[in-house]
Amino acid sequence: MIKVLIVDNHQMVRFGTRRLLEDESGLQIVGEASSGEEAIEAVDALNPQVVLMDVQMPGIGGLEATRRCLRIAPDVKVIALSMHDGEPFPSKLFEAGAKGYVSKRSDPEELILAIRKVMAGQRYISTDIAQNLALRPFAEVQQSPFEQLSGREMQIALMVIRGMGAAEMGKKLILSPKTVNSYRYRIFEKLDIKNDVELTKLAIQHGLLETESVA
């Protein structure tokens, strides 16, 4: 049996994913988590083989949670689940150690396929996302400026957008507030913006967040 942990801050999403996977032979749901912080504790306590990780959640989010889960359990296979089918999210999650990236718009069968692929030692990316990424060099679409951010800068940018202060971010990321602010100013410089408000507007413009997520 493949032991699976479901991580998503929406209870209905966790419920639906559980129902889908419980009907599939060879899969066992060992637990659920509603945040990145809970995911880290669950990986340590439940020893899952696969973690289905929502990318954007309150707190440290899926990106940082992926890194920390892999520090605790280097052999665990993380599959990122997201509504975002374009960069920079897929690259950042793979850089953090994820083995799969599946769109929440994908057919249910694709999630099951992703689980079996990563357990077989392969990487997996949703067909629609893979096609979008393959066509990007030929598309007349402006690339996201967020692609130039490092993984840590991306994580801090997302936390800033969600209204976290330097002290709160530092506590969650185990960094000093001074270091967090250094990252913030580096982000502003790379994105050619001046403050948190401009960062939020830029994130919405490039589809990193839905407008209701930052309301």
C-alpha positions in Angstrom: 0.0 0.0 0.0 1.2 3.5 -0.8 0.7 5.7 2.2 -0.6 9.2 1.3 -0.8 12.5 3.2 -3.2 15.1 2.0 -2.3 18.8 2.6 -4.7 21.6 1.8 -6.2 24.5 3.8 -9.7 23.9 2.3 -11.6 21.1 4.1 -13.8 20.4 1.1 -10.7 19.9 -1.1 -9.2 17.4 1.4 -12.5 15.6 1.6 -12.9 15.3 -2.1 -9.3 14.1 -2.6 -9.7 11.6 0.2 -12.9 10.2 -1.4 -11.1 9.9 -4.8 -8.1 8.1 -3.5 -9.9 5.8 -1.0 -11.7 4.2 -4.0 -8.3 3.4 -5.6 -6.7 0.1 -4.8 -3.2 0.2 -3.4 -3.5 3.6 -1.8 -3.9 4.3 1.9 -4.7 7.8 3.3 -2.7 8.0 6.5 -3.7 11.6 7.4 -4.6 15.1 6.5 -3.1 18.6 7.2 -4.5 22.0 6.7 -1.2 24.0 6.6 2.4 23.7 5.8 3.2 23.6 9.5 0.8 20.8 10.1 2.2 18.9 7.1 5.7 18.9 8.6 4.4 17.5 11.9 2.3 14.9 10.0 5.3 13.8 7.9 7.3 13.3 11.0 4.5 11.4 12.9 2.8 9.4 10.1 5.7 8.6 7.8 3.8 8.9 4.5 5.4 7.9 1.2 3.6 10.5 -0.8 2.5 14.0 0.2 -0.1 15.9 -1.9 0.9 19.4 -1.1 -1.2 22.5 -1.8 1.1 25.2 -3.1 -0.6 28.3 -1.6 -1.7 28.1 2.0 -1.6 30.5 5.0 1.5 30.4 7.0 4.7 29.1 5.5 2.9 27.7 2.4 3.6 24.7 0.3 7.0 25.8 -1.0 8.7 26.1 2.4 6.7 23.1 3.7 8.1 21.0 0.8 11.7 21.9 1.8 11.2 21.1 5.4 9.3 17.8 4.9 12.2 16.6 2.7 14.7 17.5 5.5 12.7 15.3 7.9 12.0 12.5 5.4 14.3 12.7 2.3 12.6 9.8 0.6 9.1 11.2 0.8 7.6 12.0 -2.6 5.9 15.5 -2.7 3.4 16.2 -5.4 2.4 19.9 -5.6 -1.2 20.7 -6.3 -2.1 24.1 -7.6 -4.5 26.2 -9.5 -1.5 28.0 -11.1 -0.4 26.2 -14.3 2.3 28.7 -15.3 5.7 29.8 -14.0 7.2 30.4 -11.6 5.4 27.9 -9.4 6.3 24.6 -11.2 10.1 25.4 -11.3 10.2 26.7 -7.8 8.5 23.5 -6.4 10.8 21.2 -8.4 13.8 23.2 -7.1 12.5 22.7 -3.6 12.5 18.9 -4.2 8.9 18.1 -5.3 8.6 15.1 -7.6 5.4 16.1 -9.2 3.2 19.1 -10.1 -0.5 18.6 -10.8 -3.1 21.2 -11.7 -6.2 21.2 -9.6 -8.1 21.4 -12.9 -6.7 18.0 -14.0 -8.9 14.9 -14.3 -8.9 12.8 -11.1 -7.2 10.0 -13.0 -4.2 12.2 -13.5 -3.6 12.6 -9.8 -3.6 8.8 -9.4 -1.2 8.5 -12.3 1.1 11.1 -10.7 1.2 9.1 -7.4 2.1 5.9 -9.2 4.7 7.6 -11.4 6.6 9.3 -8.5 6.5 6.1 -6.6 8.2 4.4 -9.6 11.0 6.9 -9.3 9.8 9.3 -12.1 8.9 12.9 -12.1 5.4 13.9 -13.1 3.9 17.1 -14.4 0.3 17.6 -15.6 -0.2 17.3 -19.3 -1.7 20.7 -19.7 1.0 22.4 -17.6 3.7 20.5 -19.5 2.2 21.7 -22.8 2.0 25.3 -21.6 5.7 25.3 -20.4 6.8 23.7 -23.7 5.1 26.4 -25.8 6.2 29.3 -23.7 9.3 30.1 -25.8 7.0 30.5 -28.8 4.1 32.3 -27.2 3.7 36.0 -27.4 3.1 36.3 -23.7 5.1 38.4 -21.2 7.1 36.1 -18.9 6.5 36.5 -15.2 9.1 38.8 -13.5 8.8 36.5 -10.5 10.8 33.8 -12.4 14.0 35.7 -11.6 13.4 35.3 -7.8 15.2 32.6 -5.9 13.1 30.0 -4.0 13.5 31.8 -0.7 12.7 35.2 -2.3 9.6 33.7 -3.8 8.5 32.3 -0.5 9.0 35.7 1.3 7.2 37.5 -1.6 4.2 35.3 -1.1 4.2 35.9 2.7 4.5 39.7 2.2 1.5 39.6 -0.2 -0.5 37.8 2.5 0.2 40.7 4.9 2.8 39.1 7.2 5.3 41.4 9.0 9.0 40.8 9.2 8.8 39.4 12.7 6.1 36.9 11.9 7.9 35.8 8.7 11.1 35.4 10.6 9.6 33.2 13.2 8.0 30.9 10.6 11.1 30.7 8.4 13.6 30.7 11.3 15.2 33.9 10.1 15.9 37.2 11.9 13.6 40.1 11.0 16.7 41.9 9.6 17.4 39.0 7.2 13.7 39.0 6.1 13.8 42.7 5.4 17.0 42.2 3.4 15.2 39.7 1.2 12.3 42.1 0.9 14.5 44.9 -0.4 16.2 42.5 -2.8 12.8 41.4 -4.1 11.8 45.0 -4.6 15.0 45.7 -6.5 14.7 42.6 -8.8 11.1 43.4 -9.6 11.7 47.2 -9.9 9.0 48.1 -7.4 9.1 50.2 -4.2 6.8 48.7 -1.6 4.4 45.9 -0.5 1.4 47.4 -2.3 3.2 47.4 -5.6 4.3 43.8 -5.0 0.7 42.7 -4.4 -0.5 44.4 -7.5 2.2 42.8 -9.6 1.4 39.4 -8.1 -2.2 39.7 -9.1 -1.3 41.0 -12.5 0.8 37.9 -13.2 -1.7 35.5 -11.8 0.2 34.5 -8.6 -2.8 35.2 -6.4 -6.5 35.5 -7.0 -7.8 39.0 -5.9 -9.9 37.4 -3.2 -6.8 35.8 -1.7 -5.5 39.1 -0.6 -8.7 40.9 0.2 
